[in-house]
Amino acid sequence: LIYTFLNDKYYISDINYSQYTFAYKIIFSTLLLITIIIFYLNKNIQLYFILILVSITTALYLFEFYSNSSSYMYTGNKENGDNRNVKEVIKDLKKKKINAIQTISPANFQKSDGIILKNSKKIYPLAGVTNIVTPLCNETGKWSIYESDKYGFNNKNEIWDKNIHYLIIGDSFAHGACVDREDDFRGKLMEYSNKDAITLGYGGNGPLTALASYREYNRLVNPKVVIWMYFELSDLPDLQKEFTYSEILRSYLNTEFTQDLYKHSEEIDEALIDYLYKKKLYKFLKLQNTRKVIRSHINSFRNNKINNENLLSQNKTKIDITERKYLDLFFDIFNKTNEEIKSNNQELVFLYLPFLRIDDANDKENDINYFKKEILNKLNDMQIRYIDIDEMVIKTIEEPVNLFGVHFDEKIYDLMAKKYLELINN
C-alpha cells in the first residue's frame, strides 16, 4: 500500500495530479487505521477482513489485466478513425515483421535521475531507442509513427551528415506530435526553405532538458540557427520537476558539464529496453490503468454536475501553475543557452506556442497564458528574435481550427513555417 499510493508524491508539483495524490494519501491513511483496529478485534472479524481485502485486490488486478490485454484503454479519436492503443499499434507492426517500440521520454527519468548502464555508469538519456519504428501519438484519429535516428530522435539518419541550417529544441511540439514527419514544423520548414533541419525535441522536455539536448548534440551538426519551441502550458511546470528531482540535469547549469551521450548510444539502448520491461511490471503492480479509469469516471461525474456557464467561467480563468521563482530560473537557463549559442556563432530564435483548448480553439481572445508578458518582454530586452504563434498565426486563421488534443495539426504547422520564413526573412 505504501508503494502503490504514496509513491505518487512525485507528481505533487504538477497541478493536474495533486488532487488525486492527496486522495490516495487519505485512502492509505484510512486503510492503515482500519488495519490497526482489526488487530484488536476477534479472529472471525480478522478473517472476514482478510477475505474482503483479498477479494477486492484480486478484482482490481483482474481488471488491470483486462485493461492491459484489450483495447479498453484506447488512444485517439473514435469519430475520426484509428482508435488503437499504442500496444495494438506495435502488435500490428510486428505482424508485418516491423520491429517497433513505444516512445520513452527523457521525462520518465526525472525522479530516478537517469538510468544505470551495464558499466555501472549513471546517465540521463535525452532521446529514445535508436533506429527503430516508434509510434508517437494519435490526437486526430491517425497515428504518427516514425523511425528514430542513430541517436534516438525523430530524424532521418542521413540528415546528420548534411549541412544543417536549423536545429530545433523543445518538447512534444519540437518532437513532431501528432503528425507525420513531413507535416510537422521541422518538415514544413525544410520544404519551404530548401534548407536542412534537425530536431532534438522530445515530449515532456522542459527548458533544462532543452539546454542539455543542445549542448550534447549541437557539436555534431553546428547549425546556423537554433529554434527554441516554448509551450506556455507545460514548460515551466516541467522545469520545476527537472530542477527539483534531477541532479544530472541541474549540472547543465555549469557551462562545462556534458555527458557525451552520442558516444554511448548502444549502451543507452540496452538500458532503455531494460527499463521498458521493468516499467510494464511497475505499471501493472501500481494498477495504473485501473486508476486512470477510476479518475476518468470521477472527473466525468464532477463535470456533469457543473453547468456549462460555470465550466466556461472556470476554463477562462488565468492560473499561475508554477511558482514565480521558476520563471527566474527559466530566464537564467535561457541566458546560459543564448550565450552558448552566440559563442558558437549561431543565432537563437524563440517560438512562443499558446495552449489552445478544444472549447476555445476558435476564440480570438485566448486568455490562458502563464507569464507570457514577462517572457516576451525579456526577449525584447535581450533583442532575441521571437514569434508569438498565438498572435501571428492562430489569430490570423479565418476558418475554424480543428483541434482534437493539445497539439497542432499539419495546417497550423504549415502556417507556422510560412510565417517563420516570412518574418525572419524580413
C-alpha positions, 0 to 999 in steps of 0.5 A: 500500500505504501508503494502503490499510493504514496509513491505518487508524491512525485507528481505533487508539483504538477497541478493536474495530479495533486488532487488525486495524490492527496486522495490516495494519501487519505485512502492509505491513511484510512486503510492503515487505521482500519488495519490497526483496529482489526488487530484488536478485534476477534479472529472471525472479524480478522478473517472476514477482513482478510477475505474482503481485502483479498477479494477486492485486490484480486478484482482490481488486478483482474481488471488491470489485466483486462485493461492491459490485454484489450483495447479498453484503454484506447488512444485517439479519436473514435469519430475520426478513425484509428482508435488503437492503443499504442500496444495494438499499434506495435502488435500490428507492426510486428505482424508485418515483421516491423520491429517497433517500440513505444516512445520513452521520454527523457521525462520518465527519468526525472525522479530516478535521475537517469538510468544505470548502464551495464558499466555501472555508469549513471546517465540521463538519456535525452532521446529514445531507442535508436533506429527503430519504428516508434509510434508517437501519438494519435490526437486526430484519429491517425497515428504518427509513427516514425523511425528514430535516428542513430541517436534516438530522435525523430530524424532521418539518419542521413540528415546528420551528415548534411549541412544543417541550417536549423536545429530545433529544441523543445518538447512534444511540439519540437518532437513532431506530435501528432503528425507525420514527419513531413507535416510537422514544423521541422518538415514544413520548414525544410520544404519551404526553405530548401534548407536542412533541419534537425530536431532534438525535441522530445515530449515532456522536455522542459527548458533544462532538458532543452539546454542539455539536448543542445549542448550534447548534440549541437557539436555534431551538426553546428547549425546556423540557427537554433529554434527554441519551441516554448509551450506556455502550458507545460514548460515551466511546470516541467522545469520545476520537476527537472530542477527539483528531482534531477541532479544530472540535469541541474549540472547543465547549469555549469557551462562545462558539464556534458555527458557525451551521450552520442558516444554511448548510444548502444549502451543507452539502448540496452538500458532503455529496453531494460527499463521498458520491461521493468516499467510494464511490471511497475505499471501493472503492480501500481494498477495504473490503468485501473486508476486512470479509469477510476479518475476518468469516471470521477472527473466525468461525474464532477463535470456533469454536475457543473453547468456549462456557464460555470465550466466556461467561467472556470476554463477562462480563468488565468492560473499561475501553475508554477511558482514565480521563482521558476520563471527566474530560473527559466530566464537564467537557463535561457541566458546560459543557452543564448550565450552558448549559442552566440559563442558558437556563432549561431543565432537563437530564435524563440517560438512562443506556442499558446495552449489552445483548448478544444472549447476555445480553439476558435476564440480570438481572445485566448486568455490562458497564458502563464507569464507570457508578458514577462517572457516576451518582454525579456526577449525584447530586452535581450533583442532575441528574435521571437514569434508569438504563434498565438498572435501571428498565426492562430489569430490570423486563421479565418476558418475554424481550427480543428483541434482534437488534443493539445497539439497542432495539426499539419495546417497550423504547422504549415502556417507556422513555417510560412510565417517563420520564413516570412518574418525572419526573412524580413 
